[in-house]
C-alpha cells in the first residue's frame, strides 16, 4: 500500500503518487463538438488528484462514436489548427 503513495515518473511527468483518474464521462461537448462548460467544471473539480486521463476526441466529424463528444477538426475545437 505504501508504493501507491510514492512519487513516480511517467515519461517526462513527475507525479506525487501512483494514482490516475481514467475517463468517466462522455457526451459533455456542445452539439458542434466544442468542449462544453460542464466538462471543464467536471475536470476542475477533480484536478487536485493529479494525473487525469481525459476523454477521447474524434479527428473527423464522421468519426464520432457518441453524440456530443469533443472534436479536434475545426478552428473552434483547436484555434491553432487553421492558422494562416
Backbone as CSV, one residue per row, in Angstrom:
resi,resn,N_x,N_y,N_z,CA_x,CA_y,CA_z,C_x,C_y,C_z
1,UNK,0.820,-1.195,0.000,0.000,0.000,0.000,0.865,1.260,0.000
2,UNK,2.050,1.197,0.600,2.914,2.369,0.662,3.353,2.811,-0.728
3,UNK,3.558,1.860,-1.654,4.000,2.214,-3.003,2.982,3.097,-3.716
4,UNK,1.709,2.915,-3.424,0.656,3.701,-4.061,0.865,5.191,-3.846
5,UNK,1.390,5.569,-2.715,1.542,6.981,-2.362,2.961,7.506,-2.571
6,UNK,3.813,6.736,-3.243,5.167,7.224,-3.502,5.231,7.927,-4.849
7,UNK,6.181,8.868,-4.935,6.380,9.612,-6.180,6.795,8.659,-7.296
8,UNK,6.389,8.999,-8.518,6.793,8.208,-9.677,6.944,9.119,-10.885
9,UNK,7.655,8.625,-11.870,7.844,9.401,-13.102,7.223,8.614,-14.249
10,UNK,6.398,9.310,-15.050,5.782,8.724,-16.238,6.187,9.611,-17.406
11,UNK,7.024,9.098,-18.283,7.540,9.933,-19.369,8.306,11.096,-18.782
12,UNK,7.907,12.315,-19.116,8.575,13.499,-18.568,7.795,14.139,-17.418
13,UNK,6.797,13.423,-16.896,5.978,13.956,-15.796,6.375,13.323,-14.473
14,UNK,6.595,14.157,-13.476,6.801,13.677,-12.119,5.469,13.731,-11.397
15,UNK,5.010,12.591,-10.933,3.712,12.509,-10.268,3.900,12.315,-8.775
16,UNK,3.058,12.946,-7.945,3.220,12.863,-6.497,2.838,11.493,-5.929
17,UNK,2.134,10.685,-6.705,1.707,9.355,-6.270,1.415,8.518,-7.508
18,UNK,0.946,7.313,-7.328,0.723,6.406,-8.454,-0.751,6.280,-8.829
19,UNK,-1.521,7.275,-8.516,-2.940,7.275,-8.854,-3.177,8.052,-10.145
20,UNK,-4.085,7.563,-10.947,-4.506,8.281,-12.150,-6.011,8.088,-12.274
21,UNK,-6.670,9.114,-12.753,-8.119,9.030,-12.926,-8.426,8.781,-14.398
22,UNK,-9.105,7.709,-14.656,-9.486,7.364,-16.024,-10.709,8.178,-16.452
23,UNK,-10.964,8.250,-17.776,-12.160,8.943,-18.243,-13.418,8.315,-17.642
24,UNK,-14.327,9.157,-17.195,-15.529,8.638,-16.554,-16.807,9.242,-17.115
25,UNK,-16.678,10.127,-18.069,-17.868,10.771,-18.612,-17.799,10.768,-20.125
26,UNK,-18.911,10.954,-20.749,-18.982,11.130,-22.195,-20.084,12.123,-22.486
27,UNK,-20.066,12.605,-23.689,-21.169,13.428,-24.198,-21.348,14.754,-23.472
28,UNK,-20.255,15.410,-23.116,-20.367,16.717,-22.469,-19.933,17.859,-23.366
29,UNK,-19.666,17.580,-24.648,-19.338,18.657,-25.590,-20.638,19.247,-26.123
30,UNK,-20.518,20.407,-26.728,-21.675,21.019,-27.380,-22.005,20.244,-28.657
31,UNK,-23.144,20.542,-29.263,-23.567,19.836,-30.470,-22.537,19.902,-31.598
32,UNK,-21.761,20.997,-31.661,-20.771,21.140,-32.739,-19.417,20.511,-32.401
33,UNK,-19.321,19.858,-31.251,-18.085,19.186,-30.865,-17.121,20.027,-30.059
34,UNK,-17.447,21.295,-29.800,-16.578,22.101,-28.942,-16.801,21.676,-27.490
35,UNK,-15.763,21.717,-26.679,-15.917,21.300,-25.285,-16.981,22.131,-24.579
36,UNK,-17.796,21.493,-23.782,-18.842,22.179,-23.046,-18.354,22.668,-21.696
37,UNK,-19.026,23.659,-21.166,-18.661,24.215,-19.855,-18.762,23.160,-18.762
38,UNK,-19.697,22.249,-18.902,-19.875,21.222,-17.857,-18.672,20.289,-17.783
39,UNK,-18.022,20.025,-18.922,-16.815,19.186,-18.914,-15.679,19.890,-18.181
40,UNK,-15.502,21.181,-18.443,-14.466,21.951,-17.748,-14.730,21.946,-16.243
41,UNK,-15.971,22.116,-15.859,-16.344,22.101,-14.440,-16.069,20.731,-13.826
42,UNK,-16.459,19.678,-14.521,-16.257,18.301,-14.047,-14.784,18.045,-13.754
43,UNK,-13.915,18.381,-14.728,-12.494,18.103,-14.536,-11.844,19.059,-13.546
44,UNK,-12.301,20.297,-13.458,-11.725,21.213,-12.472,-12.024,20.746,-11.055
45,UNK,-13.164,20.091,-10.860,-13.497,19.553,-9.540,-12.546,18.430,-9.137
46,UNK,-11.963,17.749,-10.103,-11.134,16.579,-9.842,-9.644,16.823,-10.050
47,UNK,-9.270,18.035,-10.414,-7.892,18.346,-10.790,-6.883,18.126,-9.674
48,UNK,-7.284,18.214,-8.435,-6.327,18.067,-7.341,-5.832,16.631,-7.175
49,UNK,-6.464,15.668,-7.835,-5.993,14.282,-7.744,-4.580,14.152,-8.281
50,UNK,-4.309,14.773,-9.406,-3.012,14.633,-10.061,-3.236,14.346,-11.531
51,UNK,-2.788,13.186,-11.994,-2.897,12.820,-13.403,-4.333,12.428,-13.746
52,UNK,-4.911,13.119,-14.724,-6.246,12.784,-15.211,-6.129,12.438,-16.684
53,UNK,-6.547,11.254,-17.040,-6.565,10.840,-18.435,-7.926,11.244,-18.977
54,UNK,-7.943,12.237,-19.864,-9.209,12.821,-20.286,-9.882,12.039,-21.400
55,UNK,-11.028,12.517,-21.774,-11.836,11.867,-22.799,-11.132,11.835,-24.144
56,UNK,-11.509,10.882,-24.959,-11.012,10.826,-26.318,-11.705,11.866,-27.174
57,UNK,-11.109,12.180,-28.290,-11.704,13.119,-29.233,-11.729,12.489,-30.612
58,UNK,-12.669,12.925,-31.426,-12.702,12.405,-32.788,-11.962,13.363,-33.713
59,UNK,-11.144,12.812,-34.638,-10.386,13.659,-35.549,-11.196,14.153,-36.746
60,UNK,-12.340,13.553,-37.006,-13.214,13.941,-38.117,-14.655,13.844,-37.654
61,UNK,-15.541,14.600,-38.253,-16.954,14.585,-37.868,-17.556,13.191,-38.017
62,UNK,-17.146,12.463,-39.048,-17.727,11.130,-39.245,-17.075,10.062,-38.374
63,UNK,-16.142,10.468,-37.506,-15.519,9.532,-36.586,-16.130,9.564,-35.198
64,UNK,-17.219,10.267,-35.048,-17.858,10.426,-33.742,-18.577,9.143,-33.338
65,UNK,-18.179,8.579,-32.204,-18.790,7.345,-31.726,-20.010,7.575,-30.849
66,UNK,-20.065,8.716,-30.181,-21.169,9.070,-29.299,-21.567,10.503,-29.608
67,UNK,-22.807,10.846,-29.367,-23.244,12.234,-29.536,-22.545,13.135,-28.533
68,UNK,-22.288,14.344,-28.934,-21.736,15.388,-28.067,-20.386,15.023,-27.443
69,UNK,-19.544,14.363,-28.225,-18.172,14.142,-27.785,-17.289,15.203,-28.445
70,UNK,-16.176,15.576,-27.814,-15.363,16.656,-28.352,-14.607,16.260,-29.615
71,UNK,-14.433,17.227,-30.494,-13.689,17.017,-31.723,-12.424,17.844,-31.742
72,UNK,-11.569,17.566,-32.740,-10.327,18.336,-32.909,-10.134,18.708,-34.382
73,UNK,-11.218,18.848,-35.125,-11.115,19.017,-36.573,-11.596,20.364,-37.104
74,UNK,-11.991,21.285,-36.256,-12.374,22.617,-36.734,-11.590,23.686,-35.962
75,UNK,-11.618,24.894,-36.457,-10.934,26.008,-35.791,-11.527,26.253,-34.395
76,UNK,-12.823,26.004,-34.232,-13.465,26.196,-32.930,-12.944,25.168,-31.911
77,UNK,-12.622,23.977,-32.376,-12.094,22.941,-31.480,-10.632,23.240,-31.120
78,UNK,-9.877,23.693,-32.117,-8.443,23.905,-31.961,-8.045,25.145,-32.755
79,UNK,-7.978,26.315,-32.102,-7.689,27.568,-32.817,-6.372,27.543,-33.590
80,UNK,-5.402,26.734,-33.188,-4.125,26.668,-33.892,-4.191,25.818,-35.163
81,UNK,-5.250,25.066,-35.327,-5.366,24.133,-36.436,-5.336,24.807,-37.794
82,UNK,-6.059,25.912,-37.927,-6.219,26.537,-39.227,-5.550,27.903,-39.324
83,UNK,-4.434,28.071,-38.633,-3.728,29.362,-38.696,-3.188,29.592,-40.099
84,UNK,-3.219,30.867,-40.508,-2.673,31.235,-41.826,-1.167,31.221,-41.824
